[in-house]
Amino acid sequence: MLERIHQFRDSLSKSEQKVADAILTAPQTAIHSSIATLAKIANVSEPTVNRFCRSLNTKGFPDFKLALAQSLANGTPYVNRNVDENDTTDALTDKIFESAVASLNMAKSSLDIIAINRTINLLTQAKKISFFGYGASSVVAHDAMNKFFRFNVPVIYFDDIVMQRMSCMNSNQGDVVVLISHSGRTKSLVELAEIASSNGATVIAITSQGTPLAKASQLSILLDVPEDTDIYMPMVSRLAQLTIIDVLATGFTLRNSAARDNLKRVKEALKQSRFDKSK
């Protein structure tokens, strides 16, 4: 709920923005306040508070307070912030899917399309492409390698830090190194960015805003995904990264007819390894 308030604040009326600011400043106070008290804190009328609540797709102030209280409740540490220890299988399944969809929509709404367009152009023109990451982001980097490998372009992926460093040391002008990290605070990845840049390669980061990795890269695709991976398992951040890789791979094929032709040949060759759908 707090994330939704942040997201929609600028689209609210000035009086409703006062309500939003009062809640964002002291959310715990808001959930224990009456509508009259909150209206007084925000210096607005009670109908304004109700309009604010309906703007956030809740039925009214009581419904809004319930949703806010639920969103402020702590999840299960080191598992997922949206899941409680006593959740049933149905409940945790609904929560995981709903949070994934909501987070992907949030990431999409905050994307810099110009940065994505520049990234696709750089990948299309690259002499060699490398994808590196650690932990959950390493899986995303591996998925990127699998996709771009089908286009018959020189593509590199390593999960070994020594091989990654040697690869960046051997990079040259015209090469593109894509580094993936939600936290953007992994020291080794920042070092890879510095090594690759010093050797003339273009470094692109898929990360969060204001991170050391973003600052060490020439270009960044910034994902606004509210997931604290210092505490919880990486889930929706990984999904957002995978979706960005799909966007980049699709843009690459649309701008490279040779890649599409090679992808067709790969698909035809793979048919022999599978049973016919009709059977």
C-alpha positions as CSV (number, residue, x, y, z in Angstrom):
1,M,0.0,0.0,0.0
2,L,2.8,2.4,0.8
3,E,4.4,1.7,-2.5
4,R,1.1,2.3,-4.3
5,I,0.8,5.7,-2.5
6,H,4.3,6.6,-3.6
7,Q,3.5,5.5,-7.2
8,F,0.2,7.4,-7.5
9,R,0.9,10.5,-5.3
10,D,1.7,12.9,-8.2
11,S,-1.6,12.0,-10.0
12,L,-3.7,12.9,-6.9
13,S,-5.3,16.3,-6.3
14,K,-3.3,18.7,-4.1
15,S,-5.6,18.1,-1.1
16,E,-5.3,14.3,-1.5
17,Q,-1.5,14.7,-1.7
18,K,-1.6,16.2,1.8
19,V,-3.3,13.0,3.0
20,A,-0.7,10.9,1.2
21,D,2.1,12.8,2.8
22,A,0.6,12.5,6.2
23,I,0.3,8.7,5.8
24,L,3.8,8.3,4.3
25,T,5.3,10.4,7.2
26,A,3.7,8.3,9.9
27,P,1.9,5.1,8.6
28,Q,1.6,3.6,12.0
29,T,-0.2,6.6,13.3
30,A,-2.5,6.5,10.3
31,I,-3.7,2.9,10.9
32,H,-4.6,3.8,14.5
33,S,-6.3,7.1,13.7
34,S,-10.0,7.9,13.0
35,I,-10.9,9.6,9.8
36,A,-11.4,12.9,11.7
37,T,-7.9,12.6,13.3
38,L,-6.2,11.9,10.0
39,A,-8.1,14.7,8.3
40,K,-6.9,17.1,11.1
41,I,-3.3,15.9,10.7
42,A,-3.4,16.4,7.0
43,N,-5.3,19.7,7.3
44,V,-8.0,18.6,4.9
45,S,-11.7,17.6,5.2
46,E,-13.0,14.2,6.0
47,P,-14.6,13.8,2.5
48,T,-11.1,14.4,1.1
49,V,-9.7,11.5,3.1
50,N,-12.5,9.3,1.7
51,R,-11.7,10.4,-1.9
52,F,-8.1,9.6,-1.3
53,C,-9.0,6.1,-0.2
54,R,-11.2,5.5,-3.2
55,S,-8.4,6.8,-5.5
56,L,-6.3,3.9,-4.2
57,N,-9.0,1.4,-5.1
58,T,-10.3,0.8,-1.5
59,K,-13.9,1.1,-0.5
60,G,-13.4,3.8,2.1
61,F,-11.3,4.7,5.1
62,P,-11.8,1.4,7.1
63,D,-11.0,-0.7,4.1
64,F,-7.9,1.5,3.4
65,K,-6.7,1.2,7.0
66,L,-7.0,-2.6,6.8
67,A,-5.0,-2.8,3.6
68,L,-2.4,-0.5,5.1
69,A,-2.1,-2.5,8.3
70,Q,-1.7,-5.7,6.3
71,S,1.1,-4.1,4.1
72,L,2.9,-2.9,7.2
73,A,2.9,-6.4,8.8
74,N,6.3,-8.1,8.7
75,G,6.6,-11.1,6.6
76,T,8.6,-14.3,7.4
77,P,12.3,-13.2,7.8
78,Y,14.6,-14.6,5.1
79,V,11.7,-16.1,3.1
80,N,9.3,-13.4,1.7
81,R,8.0,-10.1,3.1
82,N,4.5,-10.9,1.8
83,V,4.2,-14.3,3.4
84,D,3.4,-15.1,7.0
85,E,4.5,-18.3,8.8
86,N,1.0,-19.5,9.3
87,D,-0.2,-19.0,5.7
88,T,-1.9,-21.9,4.0
89,T,-0.7,-23.1,0.6
90,D,-3.6,-21.3,-1.1
91,A,-2.8,-18.1,0.7
92,L,1.0,-18.1,0.1
93,T,0.4,-19.0,-3.6
94,D,-2.0,-16.1,-4.0
95,K,0.4,-13.7,-2.3
96,I,3.4,-14.8,-4.3
97,F,1.6,-14.4,-7.6
98,E,-0.1,-11.1,-6.7
99,S,3.2,-9.6,-5.5
100,A,5.0,-10.8,-8.7
101,V,2.4,-9.2,-11.0
102,A,2.3,-6.0,-9.0
103,S,6.1,-5.7,-8.9
104,L,6.4,-6.3,-12.6
105,N,3.8,-3.6,-13.3
106,M,5.7,-1.2,-11.0
107,A,9.0,-2.0,-12.7
108,K,7.4,-1.5,-16.2
109,S,5.9,1.8,-15.3
110,S,9.3,3.2,-14.1
111,L,11.4,1.9,-17.0
112,D,13.6,4.3,-19.0
113,I,12.7,3.3,-22.6
114,I,15.6,5.4,-24.0
115,A,18.1,3.3,-21.9
116,I,16.5,0.1,-23.2
117,N,16.7,1.4,-26.8
118,R,20.4,2.4,-26.4
119,T,21.1,-1.0,-24.9
120,I,19.5,-2.9,-27.8
121,N,21.5,-0.7,-30.2
122,L,24.8,-1.4,-28.4
123,L,24.1,-5.2,-28.3
124,T,23.2,-5.2,-32.0
125,Q,26.6,-3.5,-32.9
126,A,28.7,-5.5,-30.3
127,K,31.7,-7.5,-31.4
128,K,31.3,-9.7,-28.3
129,I,28.7,-9.8,-25.5
130,S,29.3,-10.9,-22.0
131,F,26.7,-11.6,-19.2
132,F,27.8,-11.8,-15.6
133,G,26.0,-11.9,-12.2
134,Y,26.1,-13.7,-8.9
135,G,23.6,-15.8,-7.0
136,A,20.1,-15.4,-8.4
137,S,21.4,-12.8,-10.9
138,S,23.9,-15.4,-12.1
139,V,20.9,-17.6,-13.2
140,V,19.5,-14.6,-15.1
141,A,22.9,-14.0,-16.8
142,H,22.9,-17.7,-17.8
143,D,19.4,-17.4,-19.3
144,A,20.7,-14.3,-21.3
145,M,23.6,-16.4,-22.6
146,N,21.2,-19.1,-23.7
147,K,19.0,-16.7,-25.6
148,F,21.8,-14.7,-27.3
149,F,23.8,-17.9,-28.2
150,R,20.9,-18.8,-30.6
151,F,21.6,-15.7,-32.6
152,N,25.1,-16.8,-33.7
153,V,26.9,-13.9,-32.0
154,P,30.0,-14.2,-29.8
155,V,28.5,-14.4,-26.3
156,I,30.2,-15.3,-23.0
157,Y,28.9,-16.4,-19.6
158,F,30.9,-17.5,-16.6
159,D,29.9,-18.0,-13.0
160,D,33.5,-18.3,-11.8
161,I,34.9,-15.0,-10.6
162,V,38.4,-15.7,-11.9
163,M,37.1,-16.4,-15.4
164,Q,34.9,-13.3,-15.2
165,R,37.9,-11.1,-14.4
166,M,40.0,-12.6,-17.1
167,S,37.2,-12.1,-19.6
168,C,36.9,-8.4,-18.6
169,M,40.7,-8.0,-18.8
170,N,40.5,-9.4,-22.4
171,S,37.7,-7.2,-23.4
172,N,38.2,-4.5,-26.1
173,Q,36.5,-1.5,-27.6
174,G,33.3,-2.7,-29.3
175,D,32.7,-5.4,-26.7
176,V,29.6,-5.1,-24.4
177,V,29.6,-6.4,-20.8
178,V,26.2,-6.7,-19.1
179,L,26.4,-6.9,-15.3
180,I,23.2,-8.0,-13.4
181,S,22.6,-7.3,-9.8
182,H,19.5,-6.2,-7.9
183,S,21.3,-4.8,-4.9
184,G,24.1,-3.3,-7.1
185,R,26.4,-3.5,-4.1
186,T,28.4,-6.6,-4.8
187,K,32.0,-5.5,-4.7
188,S,33.2,-8.0,-7.3
189,L,30.7,-6.9,-9.9
190,V,31.7,-3.3,-9.4
191,E,35.3,-4.3,-9.9
192,L,34.3,-6.2,-13.1
193,A,32.7,-2.9,-14.4
194,E,35.9,-1.0,-13.7
195,I,38.1,-3.6,-15.3
196,A,36.0,-3.9,-18.5
197,S,35.7,-0.1,-18.8
198,S,39.4,0.4,-18.4
199,N,39.9,-2.0,-21.3
200,G,37.5,-0.1,-23.6
201,A,34.4,-2.2,-23.3
202,T,31.0,-0.7,-22.8
203,V,29.5,-1.7,-19.5
204,I,25.7,-2.0,-19.1
205,A,24.2,-2.6,-15.6
206,I,20.8,-4.1,-14.9
207,T,20.3,-3.0,-11.4
208,S,18.6,-0.6,-8.9
209,Q,18.8,3.2,-8.9
210,G,21.7,4.9,-7.2
211,T,23.8,1.8,-6.6
212,P,27.6,1.5,-6.8
213,L,27.2,-0.7,-9.9
214,A,25.0,1.8,-11.7
215,K,27.6,4.5,-11.0
216,A,30.5,2.3,-12.3
217,S,28.6,1.6,-15.6
218,Q,28.3,3.7,-18.7
219,L,24.7,2.8,-19.1
220,S,22.1,1.4,-16.7
221,I,18.7,-0.2,-17.0
222,L,17.2,0.6,-13.6
223,L,14.5,-1.6,-12.2
224,D,12.2,-0.2,-9.5
225,V,11.5,-3.5,-7.6
226,P,10.9,-3.1,-3.8
227,E,12.6,-6.3,-2.6
228,D,15.2,-6.3,0.1
229,T,17.4,-9.2,-0.9
230,D,19.6,-8.6,2.2
231,I,16.7,-10.1,4.2
232,Y,14.4,-12.1,1.8
233,M,15.0,-14.6,-0.9
234,P,15.3,-13.0,-4.4
235,M,12.0,-13.6,-6.1
236,V,10.3,-10.7,-7.9
237,S,13.6,-8.9,-8.6
238,R,14.8,-12.0,-10.5
239,L,11.5,-12.1,-12.5
240,A,12.0,-8.4,-13.5
241,Q,15.5,-9.1,-14.6
242,L,14.5,-12.1,-16.7
243,T,11.7,-10.0,-18.3
244,I,14.3,-7.3,-19.2
245,I,16.5,-10.0,-20.8
246,D,13.4,-11.1,-22.9
247,V,12.9,-7.5,-24.0
248,L,16.5,-7.1,-25.0
249,A,16.6,-10.4,-26.9
250,T,13.4,-9.6,-28.7
251,G,14.6,-6.1,-29.6
252,F,17.9,-7.6,-30.8
253,T,16.1,-10.0,-33.2
254,L,13.8,-7.3,-34.6
255,R,16.8,-5.2,-35.6
256,N,19.0,-8.0,-36.9
257,S,17.7,-10.1,-39.8
258,A,20.7,-12.4,-39.7
259,A,19.8,-13.2,-36.0
260,R,16.2,-14.1,-37.0
261,D,17.5,-16.3,-39.9
262,N,19.8,-18.1,-37.5
263,L,17.1,-18.5,-34.9
264,K,15.0,-20.2,-37.5
265,R,17.8,-22.6,-38.3
266,V,18.2,-23.4,-34.7
267,K,14.5,-24.0,-34.2
268,E,14.4,-26.3,-37.2
269,A,17.5,-28.3,-35.9
270,L,15.9,-28.7,-32.5
271,K,12.8,-30.2,-33.9
272,Q,14.6,-33.5,-34.4
273,S,15.3,-33.7,-30.6
274,R,11.6,-33.6,-29.6
275,F,8.5,-35.7,-30.0
276,D,6.0,-34.4,-32.5
277,K,3.2,-32.3,-30.8
278,S,0.5,-34.3,-32.6
279,K,1.7,-37.5,-31.0
